[in-house]
Amino acid sequence: MKKRRLNYILSKFQYNTFVQVILDALKMLKIRINPYLIFLEGLRLVPSGFQTSKPVGIEFGFLSKDHMPLLVDFPDRNESLKTLDERLDHGDICVAAWSDGKIVAFTWADLAEISFLPYRLVLLDNEAYLYDAYTSIEFRGKRIADLLRYHLYVVLAEQGRNNLYSVSQRFNPPAIRFKSKLGAKIVDSGISVKFFGRLEIKTPSHPKKIRAYVNLGDCPPD
């Protein structure tokens, strides 16, 4: 467990911006500062020129509890098997990309609520919350994450869920670029500050605001 935690911290230094590294360091002092963006995603926002063909040897599919130990084994991950099993028990779904019999990427969707703590929101039947998109280090930069996200859009659309929300930290350019390539739009923002695991100051969620863009069939300008 200590080794996994060390690898997780080292990966933060390798892939995060300086500001994000500082924010992560403050967490060790039990000060959590989290400026974030709320995105609207879905098939209708994907740019017309987006290429949907999969690389040779890549397959997509759902994951079950039998697969969860495989997710725990990634060296730069920090979730416990219990946490992952609880997600499935909650009704969340997980889709993954496979190559040569190994999971190389995965992403999750919560069908009940935006479970991001500073912005909790019970979802409607045509909505879903996308979270925890991960690609193994050796497969990054190969469009696997983009195509898997698109596959998740299709899976959810087949269930009548076309209005999809996600959260990215404001100082996480790779995550923002990833979503922008798929046409995602920023529909809200906020900040949460938590001291010593107890006192929390946060901006309110705005369900009417984010749903107004959906209902109007429009999105705010970039």
FENMOJO-V185749 format. One record per pair of residues at least 24 apart in sequence whose C-alpha atoms are under 7 Angstrom apart, sorted by the first residue. I is the first residue (numbers start at 1). GAP is how many residues later the second one is. Records with the same first field share a line. If there is no record, write none. Layout:
I: GAP + GAP
This chain:
4: 71 + 72 + 74
5: 73
7: 68 + 69
8: 67 + 68 + 69 + 70
11: 65
16: 156
17: 154 + 155
19: 152
20: 151 + 152
30: 165 + 166 + 167
31: 163 + 164 + 165
32: 161 + 162 + 163
33: 159 + 160 + 161
34: 135 + 157 + 158 + 159
35: 134 + 135 + 155 + 156 + 157
36: 131 + 132 + 133 + 134 + 153 + 154 + 155
37: 130 + 131 + 132 + 133 + 149 + 151 + 152 + 153
38: 127 + 128 + 129 + 130 + 148 + 149 + 150 + 151
39: 126 + 127 + 128 + 145 + 146 + 147 + 148
40: 123 + 124 + 125 + 126 + 144 + 145 + 146 + 147
41: 122 + 123 + 124 + 143 + 144
42: 111 + 120 + 121 + 122
43: 110
45: 138 + 139
46: 136 + 137
47: 135 + 136
52: 95
57: 42 + 43
58: 39 + 40 + 41
59: 38 + 39 + 40
60: 35 + 36 + 37 + 38
61: 34 + 35 + 36
62: 32 + 33 + 34
63: 31 + 32 + 33
95: 57
97: 51
104: 31 + 32 + 35
105: 29 + 30 + 31 + 40
106: 27 + 28 + 29
107: 24 + 25 + 26 + 27
108: 24 + 25
118: 74 + 84
119: 86
125: 36
126: 34 + 35 + 36 + 37
127: 34 + 35 + 36 + 37
128: 33 + 35 + 36 + 37
129: 35 + 36 + 37
130: 34 + 35 + 36
131: 35
146: 32
185: 34 + 37
187: 33
